[in-house]
Amino acid sequence: MTVSAKELVAKYAEAVAVGDAALFVGAGTSQGAGLPGWTELIEEARAAADVPSQISDAVLAAQYIANTDGPAALHAAIRRKIDVDVRPTDVHALLSHLPIRDFWTTNYDLLVEQSLEAEHFHYQWVVGEQDYVVKPAAGTWAKRVTKMHGSLTKGTPGERGWQVDPVITRSDFERYEEQHPITWTRLRASWLTNSFLFLGLSFDDPNLNLLLRLSRSLPAHIDAPPHYVVFAEKADPVEKRLQQLRVSDLEKSGVNVHMIQSHADLPTLLSQLEVRCREALLFVSGSFAADGTSDQDRFATTVAQNIATTLAASDPRTRPIVASFGGPAGQVVSRQFRDALAPSEYRPELVRFYYRKAETGDESIPIEHRVGMAIFTERTLDDMRAFVFPQARAMVVIAGSARTDEEAGVARQHGVLVIPVGATGGAAKALWDTMTPADLGLDSEDELAWWDQLNSGSATLAAHAAGMLIKRLMFE
């Protein structure tokens, strides 16, 4: 049974949250940048060595090429294929944003490294066994990129050599443990203690056998953490049946498989994962007169208070951090959230207000607004949104005007899951009218019911629905 996107995102994000997650990046991610797959990688060397194309096993073909023309000629031909000027894809960028320290890759190219460097991440580069001698400074959060099968040197495209020769032939694979004892031992140890997410593997990728070997190498009494692999579905009937058989083989070996329609769907999946791996920040947006006498203002205030009470009553493991820019909705929810928490459970960092520099120079906060933690910045409103929203998992919208609608639009551009309480009117109602449950990935019977209840005339029911959707979208 394959796993759904929801299951993969929720379970793998749990592993990321506790630091027990690793990434394995295969050749398919590089093909998206324009680099060749296994067959194209060795075609020039194959032709030169007169190795028949009927030998479809790339590793065996590479062995015959090396036997005929020598490993140096094979390595040189591969280098010419991949030592070109290519740029990381959206997939690489999304992977670099995940709060994961351990990157494993069998790719010879430098796309993973380039994506990390573009985001100014420090990382330990492990290409050969000797590289384990140099470790990141104690206490740092430097990432580690382990190039299991060799790598090009860093430098100008077209002028690079081999930092470590590629693992490509049958004998290279057969002697891997002997030649790379530290890397193999570390990989097995990581397999036992971390959840892996495998990306960019195809069913003709020889590294798929590595995955199966890891799974089957465990003693019967040891349960490894859950591991996941993402494959694109095959269209050809014969290939599809072969794929089904391979998927079944993987699942019986303890590896969870998620199927996507095509590789073009991978950025969407990784975007969902990136959002779930963010800090558990719930942004509150909206405006209304909290002390107003109109029915609409009183209704919105009640909804906001009820949402806050629901959040405070939730299990601490599924209790978000409440953040806002200090607007009316944010103030009401934050104060009620604080008041509803038991004194032993309240911590200022559970409530965050982001303030721009005051135009008058007076940055004092009224006594009634002194809740949680105030963060003052020199940023403009646009800059604050661009800073805060990429940190948030979800946004709840209560009433509001055109500015709230604009704010929700910017949040959605950053992947934030926007939950509009349509019953409160204003921008929230406009959003509820134009959005659909599918925009949030809602599809189960209870989720669809909660979506409808966001527009309920009952403040209690609308707030309850918002609370349930916040919990589902942020934590489950």
Buried (B, 14 or more C-beta within 10 A) or exposed (E): EBBEBBBBBBBBBBBBBEEEBBBBBBBBBBBBBEBBBBEEBBBBBBEBBEBEEEEEEBBBBBBBBBBBBEBEBBBBBBBEBBBBEBEBBBBBBBBBBBBBBBBBBBBBBBBBBBBBBEEEBEBBBBBBEEBBEEEBEEEEEEBBBBBBBBBBBEEEEEEBEBBBBBBBBBBBBEEBEEEBEEBBEBBBEBBBEBBBBBBBBBEBBBBBEBBBEBBEEBEEEEEBBBBBBBBBEBEEEEEEEBBBEBBEBBBEBBBBBBBBEEBEBBBEBBBBBBBBBBEBBBBBBBBBBBEEEEEBBBBBBBBBBBBBBBBBEBEEEBBBBBBBBBBBBBBBBBBBBBEBBEEEEBEEEBBBBBBBEEEEEEEEBEEEBEBBBBEEEEBEEEEBBBEBBBBBBBBBBBBBEEBBBBBBEBBBEBBBBBBBBBBBBBBBBBBBEEBEBEEBBBEEEEBEEBBEBBBBEBBEBBBBBBBBBBBBBBBE
